Amino acid sequence: MEKIILASNSPRRKEYFAYLGWEYETIGADIDEVIDPGKLPEDIAEELAYEKALHVFKKHRERIVIGFDTLVYTDTHIFGKPKDQEDAKRMLRELSGRDHYVVTGVSILAHKMSRTFNVKTRVRFYPLDEAEISSYVSSNEPMDKAGAYAAQGLGAKFINEIDGDFFTVVGIPLSRIYQEIKEMQLLD
């Protein structure tokens, strides 16, 4: 039995976590992702990551459970996953030609130990025209992504600059997770 569980159904997280070389499995955490606009995006991402990890940990207390939540935000808006194609287009219009931040909250729960943190990265988009936005949204790639784009997919062509950890933008800050688990001495 694997010692680590990722509390996530994300194929990206599953694929990228393998880079750390640890055996693991994934179990989705079906929780209501409520975004309180009165809170800081970093706090929201951490709280949701913790709730997801806890949801799975309650049934697997002998394991290490890692929960995640990724948000995209600007100085005026927090962007979760789009509700529909029109919402995705709206998000992409708002991100067009400007800087935004991607924050991924991570919560690691283990027997009598826990750590919750976030990693933030600045991303700048090129200006997007309506044809680009419509074409991209029709691919359906943005529909289950915070901010309505995938930096590791078709959305990569919109990114002018990334200042920070690329893996944070795709929802799994690998190096920080590795360092935290190593510091917690959870694995032999």
C-alpha positions as CSV (number, residue, x, y, z in Angstrom):
1,M,0.0,0.0,0.0
2,E,1.3,3.5,-0.9
3,K,2.0,5.7,2.1
4,I,1.0,9.0,0.3
5,I,-2.5,9.9,-0.9
6,L,-3.1,13.0,-3.0
7,A,-6.5,14.3,-2.2
8,S,-7.1,15.3,-5.8
9,N,-8.6,14.1,-9.1
10,S,-6.3,16.3,-11.1
11,P,-4.5,14.4,-13.9
12,R,-1.8,17.1,-13.8
13,R,-1.1,16.7,-10.1
14,K,-1.0,12.9,-10.5
15,E,1.4,13.1,-13.4
16,Y,3.8,15.7,-11.9
17,F,3.8,14.3,-8.4
18,A,5.5,11.2,-9.9
19,Y,8.6,13.4,-10.5
20,L,9.3,13.2,-6.7
21,G,9.9,9.5,-6.9
22,W,7.5,8.4,-4.1
23,E,4.7,5.9,-4.5
24,Y,1.3,7.3,-4.0
25,E,-2.4,7.1,-5.0
26,T,-5.1,9.7,-5.6
27,I,-8.4,9.9,-4.0
28,G,-10.6,12.9,-4.9
29,A,-11.9,15.1,-2.1
30,D,-15.5,16.0,-2.9
31,I,-16.1,19.2,-0.9
32,D,-17.9,22.4,-1.6
33,E,-15.3,24.9,-2.7
34,V,-16.7,28.2,-1.2
35,I,-14.7,31.3,-1.9
36,D,-15.2,34.1,0.6
37,P,-14.3,37.3,-1.3
38,G,-13.5,39.0,2.1
39,K,-10.5,36.8,2.7
40,L,-7.1,36.9,1.1
41,P,-6.6,34.5,-1.8
42,E,-3.6,32.9,0.0
43,D,-5.8,32.2,3.0
44,I,-8.6,30.8,0.9
45,A,-6.3,28.5,-1.0
46,E,-4.8,27.2,2.3
47,E,-8.2,26.6,3.9
48,L,-9.6,24.8,0.9
49,A,-6.4,22.6,0.6
50,Y,-6.8,21.8,4.3
51,E,-10.5,20.9,3.9
52,K,-9.7,18.6,1.0
53,A,-6.8,16.9,2.8
54,L,-8.9,16.5,6.0
55,H,-11.8,15.0,4.0
56,V,-9.6,12.1,2.8
57,F,-7.5,11.9,6.0
58,K,-10.5,11.1,8.1
59,K,-10.8,7.7,6.3
60,H,-7.0,7.1,6.0
61,R,-5.4,8.3,9.3
62,E,-2.4,5.9,8.9
63,R,-1.3,7.6,5.7
64,I,0.2,10.9,4.6
65,V,-2.6,12.9,2.8
66,I,-1.8,16.0,0.7
67,G,-4.6,18.4,-0.3
68,F,-4.3,21.2,-2.8
69,D,-6.2,24.2,-4.0
70,T,-5.2,26.7,-6.7
71,L,-6.7,30.2,-7.3
72,V,-5.9,32.9,-9.8
73,Y,-6.4,36.5,-8.8
74,T,-5.7,40.1,-9.7
75,D,-5.9,43.2,-7.5
76,T,-9.7,43.2,-8.0
77,H,-10.9,39.6,-8.6
78,I,-10.4,36.0,-7.5
79,F,-10.9,33.5,-10.3
80,G,-11.9,30.0,-9.5
81,K,-13.0,27.5,-12.1
82,P,-15.4,28.9,-14.7
83,K,-19.0,28.1,-14.4
84,D,-19.6,27.9,-18.1
85,Q,-18.0,29.0,-21.4
86,E,-19.2,32.6,-21.0
87,D,-17.6,32.8,-17.6
88,A,-14.3,31.4,-19.1
89,K,-14.4,34.0,-21.8
90,R,-15.0,36.7,-19.2
91,M,-12.0,35.5,-17.1
92,L,-9.7,35.4,-20.1
93,R,-10.7,38.9,-21.1
94,E,-9.9,40.2,-17.6
95,L,-6.5,38.5,-17.6
96,S,-5.6,39.6,-21.2
97,G,-2.5,41.8,-21.3
98,R,-2.0,42.0,-17.6
99,D,-0.3,40.5,-14.6
100,H,-2.1,38.2,-12.3
101,Y,-1.1,35.8,-9.5
102,V,-1.6,32.1,-9.1
103,V,-1.5,30.8,-5.6
104,T,-1.6,27.1,-4.7
105,G,-2.4,26.1,-1.2
106,V,-1.1,22.8,0.1
107,S,-2.0,20.9,3.2
108,I,0.0,17.9,4.4
109,L,-1.7,15.8,7.1
110,A,0.0,12.8,8.8
111,H,-0.2,11.1,12.2
112,K,0.0,13.9,14.8
113,M,1.6,16.3,12.3
114,S,0.3,18.8,9.8
115,R,1.6,21.6,7.7
116,T,-0.4,24.0,5.5
117,F,1.3,26.6,3.3
118,N,0.9,28.4,0.0
119,V,3.2,29.3,-2.9
120,K,2.4,32.3,-5.1
121,T,3.7,33.0,-8.6
122,R,3.1,36.1,-10.8
123,V,2.0,35.5,-14.4
124,R,1.7,38.0,-17.3
125,F,-0.5,37.3,-20.3
126,Y,-0.1,38.7,-23.7
127,P,-3.1,40.7,-25.0
128,L,-5.7,38.3,-26.3
129,D,-8.3,39.1,-29.0
130,E,-11.8,37.7,-29.1
131,A,-11.0,35.1,-31.7
132,E,-8.2,33.7,-29.6
133,I,-10.4,33.6,-26.5
134,S,-13.3,31.9,-28.4
135,S,-11.1,29.4,-30.0
136,Y,-9.4,28.5,-26.8
137,V,-12.7,28.2,-24.8
138,S,-14.2,26.0,-27.6
139,S,-11.3,23.5,-26.9
140,N,-12.9,23.0,-23.4
141,E,-9.4,23.0,-21.8
142,P,-10.2,26.0,-19.6
143,M,-13.4,24.6,-18.1
144,D,-11.9,22.9,-15.1
145,K,-9.0,25.2,-14.5
146,A,-8.7,28.1,-12.1
147,G,-8.5,31.3,-14.1
148,A,-9.8,29.4,-17.2
149,Y,-6.4,28.4,-18.6
150,A,-3.8,25.6,-18.4
151,A,-0.2,26.8,-18.5
152,Q,0.9,23.3,-19.3
153,G,-1.6,23.0,-22.2
154,L,-3.0,25.1,-25.0
155,G,-3.1,28.1,-22.7
156,A,0.8,28.2,-22.7
157,K,0.7,30.4,-25.8
158,F,-0.9,33.2,-23.9
159,I,1.8,33.5,-21.2
160,N,4.3,36.3,-21.7
161,E,6.2,35.8,-18.4
162,I,6.2,33.7,-15.2
163,D,7.9,35.1,-12.2
164,G,8.1,32.2,-9.7
165,D,7.5,28.5,-9.7
166,F,6.0,27.1,-12.9
167,F,4.7,24.1,-10.9
168,T,2.7,26.4,-8.7
169,V,0.9,27.7,-11.8
170,V,-0.1,24.1,-12.7
171,G,-1.3,23.5,-9.2
172,I,1.4,21.5,-7.5
173,P,4.5,23.3,-6.1
174,L,6.7,20.2,-6.2
175,S,10.0,21.5,-4.8
176,R,8.2,23.1,-1.8
177,I,6.2,19.9,-1.1
178,Y,9.4,17.8,-1.3
179,Q,11.2,20.2,1.1
180,E,8.3,20.2,3.6
181,I,7.9,16.4,3.7
182,K,11.7,16.0,4.0
183,E,11.7,18.5,6.9
184,M,8.8,16.7,8.6
185,Q,10.7,13.5,8.3
186,L,7.6,11.6,7.0
187,L,9.4,9.3,4.6
188,D,12.4,7.0,5.1
